[in-house]
């Protein structure tokens, strides 16, 4: 039977509890009962993302996210989708810098099916992985890149800024979508070795949340996952350590066929999982989180130089997080005027910090977002996996709200003073061109991907 058992206590997020177990092969299992509705969520996180890739083979983690839906020993072709959806469930998978996840939400009486399917592809995908499925999904991923990144306005902004914030050779320098050249270069043996290395039970966390009988789920986990062998060949990810200050402003002018001028910027900010990281999230929420934010009020409402102005945080655990600024201009507004207003607002914020009303509103906004995620069985399963994989302790999912509410206004101001400054940002300025002029700009029009981050997941 499963080895090891740890109780996870209730917390300020409400009467939420969970238990953690470990199978003999290393698979970590986190269970959380919730009998409000007759549904159950299965979430499986593999500790592999684009940061684990090597130069020349970028995009393998994301490619594998797709290959995992191409059949396994007992499930042919599109059978994973057909069986889950036929049983009334929903499913998908996503890839980020730091992990790959797969998830299903099922009627509770169909939970065993989801567990069997996840175990079958973890244990037997290699038996179904061939050149045909490899080529099929390679083409799907390349087409996804064209549709979502290369052929949409401002599509490459996130990729460009990431490459500027994280220097060449850094594990976060490239984004999970990968490059066309590397996708073309990946061989079937590359894919097989990638799977053998990372898709092992001792490199995964399985969370099951909802209307469940924990003892029954433990028995099913042992039955379906227990015989899958562990793999000890995984190399640790490359070190993502960087100074929290870039040291000089980095700039790039992009001339493309876009609807309007745009100013985008990225700042290095504290790591996820730290009190400073929560303070950074609150700072960016005050500055650019919605229509009540300072930058929206200044640039959109008062100056009318922008049609949108937002500031968000891409939380990262293995490298500095990234603050993402996105401003689309209004009419013939000049980028220089917008930058001057931006710097003025950031300087004022660094000097004065948030007002009590701004602090209360930002904390309420982040609290609501956290509680919304924990309120659904799928969201809670995902958070339990996240904190288990990235921080070693699923308990932290239940204390995240409390930590945000404990941050002080002075801590928020301190992050702005330390990080939200011109020598700690990469800047992209978009200047529109006509179609004919764009054709003459061939090498200047490399285009990419928008942040979401969780970033770079793809619907099947």
C-alpha positions as CSV (number, residue, x, y, z in Angstrom):
1,X,0.0,0.0,0.0
2,X,1.0,3.7,-0.3
3,X,4.0,4.7,1.7
4,X,3.9,7.8,3.9
5,X,1.0,9.9,5.0
6,X,0.9,13.6,6.1
7,X,-2.1,15.5,7.3
8,X,-2.5,19.0,5.9
9,X,-4.4,21.3,8.4
10,X,-7.3,23.6,7.9
11,X,-6.5,27.2,7.3
12,X,-7.8,30.7,6.7
13,X,-9.0,29.8,3.2
14,X,-11.9,28.0,5.0
15,X,-12.6,24.4,6.0
16,X,-10.2,23.0,3.4
17,X,-8.2,19.9,4.2
18,X,-6.0,17.5,2.4
19,X,-3.8,14.5,3.0
20,X,-0.6,13.7,1.2
21,X,0.6,10.2,0.4
22,X,3.6,8.7,-1.4
23,X,3.6,5.4,-3.4
24,X,6.6,3.2,-3.2
25,X,7.7,4.3,-6.7
26,X,7.8,8.0,-5.6
27,X,4.5,9.3,-6.9
28,X,3.1,11.9,-4.5
29,X,-0.7,11.8,-4.1
30,X,-2.6,14.7,-2.6
31,X,-6.3,14.1,-1.7
32,X,-8.9,16.8,-0.7
33,X,-12.5,15.9,0.0
34,X,-15.3,18.2,-1.0
35,X,-18.8,16.7,-1.1
36,X,-20.8,19.8,-2.1
37,X,-21.3,18.6,-5.6
38,X,-20.9,15.1,-7.2
39,X,-17.8,15.9,-9.2
40,X,-14.1,15.1,-8.8
41,X,-11.0,16.7,-10.3
42,X,-7.8,14.9,-11.3
43,X,-4.6,17.0,-11.8
44,X,-1.2,15.6,-12.6
45,X,1.8,17.9,-12.6
46,X,5.1,16.7,-14.0
47,X,8.2,18.6,-12.8
48,X,9.3,19.5,-16.3
49,X,8.9,22.7,-18.3
50,X,10.9,24.7,-20.8
51,X,13.5,25.6,-18.2
52,X,14.6,21.9,-18.4
53,X,15.3,22.0,-22.1
54,X,18.7,22.4,-23.7
55,X,19.8,24.7,-26.5
56,X,18.8,23.3,-29.9
57,X,15.9,21.3,-28.5
58,X,13.5,24.0,-27.2
59,X,9.8,23.3,-27.4
60,X,10.1,19.6,-26.4
61,X,8.1,20.1,-23.1
62,X,5.2,21.7,-25.0
63,X,5.4,19.1,-27.9
64,X,5.1,16.4,-25.3
65,X,2.0,18.0,-23.9
66,X,0.4,17.4,-27.3
67,X,1.9,13.9,-27.7
68,X,0.3,12.8,-24.4
69,X,-3.1,13.1,-26.1
70,X,-2.1,10.8,-29.1
71,X,-2.8,7.5,-27.5
72,X,-1.0,4.9,-25.3
73,X,-0.9,1.1,-25.1
74,X,-4.6,0.6,-24.3
75,X,-6.0,3.9,-25.7
76,X,-5.6,4.5,-29.4
77,X,-5.5,7.8,-31.2
78,X,-7.8,10.4,-29.8
79,X,-9.2,7.9,-27.3
80,X,-8.3,10.0,-24.2
81,X,-10.6,12.8,-25.3
82,X,-13.3,10.5,-26.5
83,X,-13.5,8.5,-23.2
84,X,-13.4,11.5,-20.9
85,X,-15.9,13.5,-22.8
86,X,-18.1,10.5,-23.4
87,X,-18.2,10.1,-19.6
88,X,-19.4,13.7,-19.1
89,X,-16.0,15.1,-18.2
90,X,-13.7,17.8,-19.4
91,X,-9.9,17.8,-19.9
92,X,-6.8,19.6,-21.1
93,X,-3.1,20.2,-20.5
94,X,-0.8,23.1,-20.4
95,X,3.0,23.8,-20.4
96,X,4.9,26.6,-18.6
97,X,8.5,27.5,-17.9
98,X,8.4,25.3,-14.8
99,X,6.0,22.4,-15.3
100,X,3.6,20.5,-17.5
101,X,0.1,19.6,-16.2
102,X,-2.8,17.5,-17.3
103,X,-6.2,17.6,-15.7
104,X,-9.7,16.2,-15.9
105,X,-13.0,17.1,-14.1
106,X,-15.4,14.2,-14.0
107,X,-18.7,13.1,-12.5
108,X,-17.6,11.5,-9.3
109,X,-18.7,8.0,-10.3
110,X,-16.4,8.2,-13.3
111,X,-13.2,9.1,-11.3
112,X,-11.7,5.7,-11.8
113,X,-11.7,6.1,-15.6
114,X,-9.6,9.4,-15.3
115,X,-7.1,7.7,-13.0
116,X,-6.7,4.7,-15.3
117,X,-6.2,6.9,-18.4
118,X,-3.5,9.0,-16.7
119,X,-1.7,5.9,-15.5
120,X,-1.9,4.3,-18.9
121,X,-0.2,7.1,-20.6
122,X,2.4,7.6,-17.9
123,X,3.3,4.0,-18.0
124,X,2.9,3.1,-21.7
125,X,3.0,6.1,-23.9
126,X,6.3,5.0,-25.4
127,X,4.7,1.9,-26.9
128,X,2.4,4.2,-29.0
129,X,4.9,6.9,-29.8
130,X,5.9,6.5,-33.4
131,X,7.0,8.7,-36.4
132,X,3.5,9.3,-37.5
133,X,2.2,10.7,-34.2
134,X,5.5,12.7,-33.8
135,X,5.1,14.3,-37.2
136,X,1.4,14.9,-36.6
137,X,1.9,16.8,-33.4
138,X,5.0,18.6,-34.6
139,X,2.8,20.1,-37.3
140,X,0.1,20.9,-34.8
141,X,2.5,22.8,-32.5
142,X,4.1,24.7,-35.4
143,X,0.6,25.7,-36.6
144,X,-0.2,26.8,-33.1
145,X,2.8,29.0,-33.1
146,X,1.8,30.6,-36.4
147,X,-1.8,31.2,-35.3
148,X,-1.2,32.4,-31.7
149,X,2.1,34.1,-32.0
150,X,3.8,34.6,-35.3
151,X,0.8,35.9,-37.3
152,X,-1.0,38.0,-34.8
153,X,-0.4,41.7,-33.9
154,X,2.1,42.1,-31.0
155,X,2.4,38.3,-31.0
156,X,6.1,38.1,-30.4
157,X,6.2,40.7,-27.6
158,X,6.3,38.2,-24.7
159,X,9.0,36.1,-26.4
160,X,11.2,39.2,-27.2
161,X,10.9,40.6,-23.6
162,X,11.6,37.3,-22.0
163,X,14.8,36.9,-24.1
164,X,15.8,40.4,-23.0
165,X,15.1,40.0,-19.3
166,X,16.7,36.5,-19.1
167,X,20.1,36.6,-21.0
168,X,21.3,34.1,-23.6
169,X,22.1,30.8,-22.0
170,X,19.7,31.3,-19.1
171,X,17.1,28.5,-18.7
172,X,14.3,31.0,-19.0
173,X,15.7,32.8,-22.0
174,X,13.3,30.9,-24.4
175,X,9.6,30.5,-24.0
176,X,7.7,27.2,-23.9
177,X,6.4,27.4,-27.4
178,X,9.9,26.8,-28.7
179,X,11.4,27.8,-32.1
180,X,10.4,26.5,-35.5
181,X,14.0,25.3,-36.2
182,X,14.2,23.4,-32.9
183,X,10.8,21.8,-33.5
184,X,12.0,20.6,-36.9
185,X,15.2,19.3,-35.5
186,X,13.6,17.2,-32.7
187,X,13.9,13.5,-33.5
188,X,11.7,10.6,-32.4
189,X,14.6,9.4,-30.2
190,X,14.8,12.9,-28.6
191,X,11.2,12.6,-27.7
192,X,11.5,9.1,-26.3
193,X,14.5,10.1,-24.1
194,X,12.6,13.1,-22.9
195,X,9.7,11.0,-21.9
196,X,11.8,8.4,-20.1
197,X,13.6,11.1,-18.2
198,X,10.7,13.3,-17.0
199,X,7.5,11.3,-17.3
200,X,8.2,9.1,-14.3
201,X,6.1,8.7,-11.2
202,X,8.9,10.0,-8.9
203,X,8.8,13.3,-11.0
204,X,5.1,13.9,-10.6
205,X,2.4,14.9,-8.2
206,X,-1.2,13.7,-8.5
207,X,-4.0,15.6,-6.8
208,X,-7.5,14.3,-6.6
209,X,-10.1,16.7,-5.2
210,X,-13.9,16.6,-4.8
211,X,-16.6,14.1,-3.9
212,X,-14.2,11.2,-3.2
213,X,-13.6,8.3,-0.9
214,X,-9.9,8.8,0.0
215,X,-9.4,5.1,0.8
216,X,-10.9,4.1,-2.5
217,X,-8.7,6.6,-4.4
218,X,-5.6,5.4,-2.6
219,X,-6.5,1.8,-3.7
220,X,-7.0,2.9,-7.3
221,X,-3.8,4.9,-7.3
222,X,-1.9,1.9,-6.1
223,X,-3.6,-0.4,-8.6
224,X,-3.0,1.8,-11.7
225,X,0.2,3.7,-10.9
226,X,1.9,1.5,-8.3
227,X,3.6,-0.8,-10.9
228,X,5.1,2.0,-13.0
229,X,8.8,2.0,-12.4
230,X,10.6,5.1,-11.1
231,X,13.4,6.7,-13.2
232,X,16.5,8.2,-11.6
233,X,18.1,9.8,-14.6
234,X,16.6,13.3,-14.4
235,X,19.2,16.1,-14.3
236,X,18.4,19.0,-12.1
237,X,17.3,22.2,-13.9
238,X,20.0,24.7,-14.7
239,X,20.5,27.4,-12.2
240,X,18.1,30.3,-12.8
241,X,19.7,32.7,-10.4
242,X,20.0,36.3,-11.6
243,X,20.4,39.7,-9.9
244,X,17.0,41.3,-9.3
245,X,18.2,44.4,-11.2
246,X,19.1,44.2,-14.9
247,X,21.5,47.1,-14.5
248,X,20.6,49.1,-17.5
249,X,17.4,49.7,-19.5
250,X,17.2,47.5,-22.6
251,X,15.2,48.8,-25.6
252,X,14.1,47.5,-28.9
253,X,12.1,49.2,-31.6
254,X,9.7,46.9,-33.5
255,X,8.2,48.0,-36.8
256,X,5.3,45.8,-37.8
257,X,1.8,45.9,-39.3
258,X,0.1,46.4,-35.9
259,X,-3.1,48.4,-35.2
260,X,-1.5,51.1,-33.0
261,X,1.7,52.1,-31.3
262,X,2.4,50.2,-28.2
263,X,4.7,50.4,-25.2
264,X,5.5,47.1,-23.5
265,X,8.0,46.5,-20.8
266,X,9.2,43.8,-18.4
267,X,10.8,44.2,-15.0
268,X,12.7,41.6,-12.9
269,X,10.8,41.1,-9.7
270,X,11.1,38.8,-6.6
271,X,10.6,35.1,-6.9
272,X,7.3,33.4,-6.4
273,X,6.8,31.9,-3.0
274,X,8.4,34.8,-1.1
275,X,6.8,37.6,0.9
276,X,8.5,40.1,-1.5
277,X,6.8,38.3,-4.4
278,X,3.4,38.8,-2.8
279,X,4.3,42.5,-2.3
280,X,5.2,42.8,-5.9
281,X,1.9,41.3,-6.9
282,X,0.1,43.9,-4.8
283,X,2.2,46.7,-6.2
284,X,1.4,45.8,-9.8
285,X,-2.3,45.4,-8.9
286,X,-2.4,48.9,-7.6
287,X,-0.5,50.3,-10.6
288,X,-2.1,48.3,-13.4
289,X,-4.7,45.8,-12.2
290,X,-7.9,46.9,-13.8
291,X,-9.8,50.1,-14.5
292,X,-9.4,51.5,-11.0
293,X,-5.6,51.2,-11.2
294,X,-3.3,54.2,-11.3
295,X,-2.0,53.7,-14.8
296,X,-5.4,53.2,-16.3
297,X,-6.6,56.4,-14.5
298,X,-3.6,58.4,-15.7
299,X,-3.1,57.1,-19.3
300,X,-6.6,56.2,-20.4
301,X,-9.0,58.4,-18.4
302,X,-6.9,61.5,-17.7
303,X,-4.3,61.9,-20.4
304,X,-6.3,59.9,-23.0
305,X,-3.0,58.8,-24.6
306,X,-3.9,55.1,-24.3
307,X,-6.8,52.8,-24.9
308,X,-5.6,50.3,-22.5
309,X,-2.9,50.1,-19.8
310,X,-2.2,47.0,-17.7
311,X,0.5,45.7,-15.4
312,X,0.6,42.1,-14.3
313,X,3.0,39.6,-12.7
314,X,4.3,36.4,-14.2
315,X,5.2,34.4,-11.1
316,X,8.3,32.3,-11.4
317,X,9.9,30.1,-8.7
318,X,13.2,29.2,-10.3
319,X,14.2,32.6,-11.6
320,X,13.1,36.2,-10.9
321,X,9.4,36.8,-11.6
322,X,8.6,39.1,-14.5
323,X,6.4,42.2,-14.2
324,X,4.6,42.7,-17.6
325,X,3.5,46.2,-18.7
326,X,1.3,46.6,-21.7
327,X,0.1,49.9,-23.0
328,X,-1.8,50.4,-26.4
329,X,-1.8,54.0,-27.6
330,X,-4.8,56.1,-28.5
331,X,-4.8,58.0,-31.9
332,X,-1.5,59.7,-32.6
333,X,-0.3,59.7,-29.0
334,X,3.5,59.7,-28.7
335,X,5.3,56.9,-26.9
336,X,7.6,59.5,-25.3
337,X,4.7,61.2,-23.6
338,X,3.4,57.8,-22.3
339,X,6.8,56.9,-21.0
340,X,7.2,60.2,-19.2
341,X,3.8,59.7,-17.6
342,X,4.7,56.1,-16.7
343,X,7.9,57.2,-15.0
344,X,6.2,59.9,-13.2
345,X,3.6,57.5,-11.8
346,X,6.2,54.9,-10.8
347,X,8.3,57.6,-9.1
348,X,5.3,58.9,-7.1
349,X,4.4,55.4,-6.1
350,X,7.9,54.6,-5.0
351,X,7.9,57.8,-2.9
352,X,4.5,57.5,-1.3
353,X,3.4,53.9,-1.6
354,X,-0.2,52.8,-1.9
355,X,-3.0,54.7,-0.2
356,X,-5.0,52.7,2.5
357,X,-7.9,52.5,0.0
358,X,-5.6,51.2,-2.8
359,X,-4.1,48.6,-0.5
360,X,-7.4,47.4,0.7
361,X,-8.7,47.2,-2.9
362,X,-5.6,45.3,-4.1
363,X,-5.6,42.8,-1.3
364,X,-9.4,42.2,-1.8
365,X,-8.8,41.7,-5.5
366,X,-6.0,39.1,-5.0
367,X,-7.9,37.5,-2.1
368,X,-10.9,37.0,-4.4
369,X,-8.7,35.5,-7.2
370,X,-7.1,33.0,-4.7
371,X,-10.5,32.0,-3.2
372,X,-12.0,31.6,-6.7
373,X,-9.3,29.2,-7.6
374,X,-9.6,27.2,-4.3
375,X,-13.4,27.2,-4.6
376,X,-13.5,24.9,-7.6
377,X,-12.3,21.3,-7.4
378,X,-10.2,21.8,-10.5
379,X,-8.6,25.0,-9.3
380,X,-7.8,23.5,-5.9
381,X,-6.3,20.4,-7.4
382,X,-4.1,22.6,-9.6
383,X,-2.9,24.7,-6.6
384,X,-2.2,21.7,-4.5
385,X,0.0,20.3,-7.3
386,X,1.7,23.7,-7.8
387,X,2.8,24.1,-4.2
388,X,3.8,20.4,-3.9
389,X,6.0,20.6,-7.1
390,X,7.5,24.0,-6.9
391,X,7.7,24.5,-3.1
392,X,7.6,21.0,-1.7
393,X,4.5,21.6,0.4
394,X,0.9,21.5,-0.8
395,X,-0.1,23.1,2.5
396,X,1.0,26.4,1.1
397,X,-2.1,26.5,-1.2
398,X,-4.2,26.9,1.9
399,X,-2.1,29.7,3.4
400,X,-1.6,31.8,0.3
401,X,-4.5,34.1,1.0
402,X,-3.3,34.8,4.5
403,X,0.2,35.7,3.3
404,X,-1.2,38.2,0.8
405,X,-3.3,39.9,3.5
406,X,-0.3,40.1,5.9
407,X,1.8,42.2,3.5
408,X,2.2,45.9,4.6
409,X,2.0,49.0,2.5
410,X,5.6,49.7,3.3
411,X,6.6,46.4,1.9
412,X,4.7,47.2,-1.3
413,X,6.5,50.5,-1.5
414,X,9.8,48.9,-0.9
415,X,9.4,46.6,-3.9
416,X,8.6,49.6,-6.1
417,X,11.7,51.5,-4.8
418,X,14.0,48.5,-5.4
419,X,12.6,47.1,-8.7
420,X,10.2,49.3,-10.6
421,X,12.9,51.6,-12.0
422,X,14.3,52.4,-15.5
423,X,17.5,50.4,-15.0
424,X,15.6,47.3,-14.3
425,X,13.4,47.0,-17.4
426,X,13.4,45.7,-21.0
427,X,11.3,47.9,-23.3
428,X,9.6,47.2,-26.6
429,X,8.2,50.1,-28.7
430,X,5.9,49.1,-31.5
431,X,5.6,51.4,-34.5
432,X,2.9,50.5,-37.1
433,X,3.9,50.0,-40.7
434,X,1.8,49.5,-43.8
435,X,1.6,46.0,-45.3
436,X,3.9,46.9,-48.2
437,X,6.5,48.5,-45.9
438,X,6.3,45.5,-43.6
439,X,7.3,43.2,-46.4
440,X,10.5,45.3,-46.8
441,X,11.3,44.9,-43.1
442,X,11.7,41.1,-43.4
443,X,14.3,40.5,-40.7
444,X,12.8,43.0,-38.2
445,X,9.4,41.3,-38.0
446,X,10.1,38.3,-35.9
447,X,6.8,37.8,-33.9
448,X,5.6,35.6,-30.8
449,X,3.5,34.9,-27.9
450,X,1.3,36.5,-25.3
451,X,1.7,35.8,-21.7
452,X,-0.8,33.8,-19.8
453,X,1.5,31.7,-18.0
454,X,0.4,30.0,-16.8
455,X,1.6,30.7,-19.6
456,X,1.9,28.7,-22.7
457,X,-0.8,26.1,-22.6
458,X,-2.7,25.1,-25.6
459,X,-6.2,23.8,-26.0
460,X,-6.4,20.6,-27.9
